[in-house]
Amino acid sequence: MHKLFSGALRVDRLSVEIADLPARLSGTTIVQLSDLHFDGLRLSDQMLEAAIVASNHIQPDLVALTGDYVTDDPSPIEELARRLQQLQSRWGVYAVLGNHDIYPSGAKDRVSSALVQAGIQVLWNQIAYPLGEDLPIVGLADFWSREFNPAIVMPQIEASVPRIVLSHNPDSAVKLQNWRVDLQLSGHTHGGQIVIPGLGPVPTWYQTLRRSVPKPLRGWVPYMREGQCKVVRHWEWAQGFHYVGANGLYINRGLGTYPPGRLFCPPEVTVITLVAKPSALTAASSRRSSALVSQS
């Protein structure tokens, strides 16, 4: 029944080129988990355990958690944090909070405290250096919070230094175009939850679809209820890797779900391998070498 509701877990892998990446960090692996919504309904114990086992099997250098650990009630966070203590990585587990983690009043402190006590570093408009000063990790306040203000964080890093940004809501990528962001890791969208093969996530074309869905049924379809389009403005970034200007953005589909569940949109553990982006000179040399090999 669980798999009918949310779909089977999938491990997605990608390599991301980072300009100016130090040679010692080439091949660094980051596991991303997002949108757990641990409340006894939207994430099963089996799914959570499978995600932790999958992450540990990879033996990542770093684990990044990109928000929404709970849903409407922060009380399950202590149990979730206890389970997340099982996550293993070479340089630690780093997290940002999502919109569900900061409401109601007091939730932010409770969620943060539980995660910190579990050994997870929570970043709220902060910079950490688990990979060294030449590849900082930036964690931003949730995009919908009053404290979202990358202008107080991003200028602290020299423009010549590559960086990875954790930001729950992918819409934040618009404002982050003002700064260098080699890789932004986000969640929030659940990948759209319902994906139609050949057409993509339903919310990317929901305005047309919504008019064809009878009003009594809209409440049963994710993002069809009145006002739910406000989840994000940029549904074209519902999942996967995108460029926003010159900046790289990856959106994880999340582990949790909402009724009626997922369709062709499996919960996700992401494995990201960082590789050095060839300089223009190196790339040109590589092309010449390839041409010579082809001619021989």
Buried (B, 14 or more C-beta within 10 A) or exposed (E): EEBEBBBEBEBBEEEBEBEBBBEEBEEBBBBBBBBBBBBEEBBBEEBBEBBBEBBBEBEBBBBBBBBBBBBEEBEBBBEBBEBBBEBBBEBBBBBBBBBBBBBEEEBBEBBBBBBEEBEBBBBBBBBBEBBEEBBBBBBBBBBBBEEBEBEEBBEEBEEEEBBBBBBBBBBBBBBBEEBBBBBBBBBBBBBBBBBBEEEBBBBBEBEEBBEEEEEEEBEEBBBBEEEBBEBBEBBEBBBBBBEBEEBBBBBBBBBBBBEEBBBBBBBBBBBBBBBBBBEEEEEEEEEEEEEEEEEE
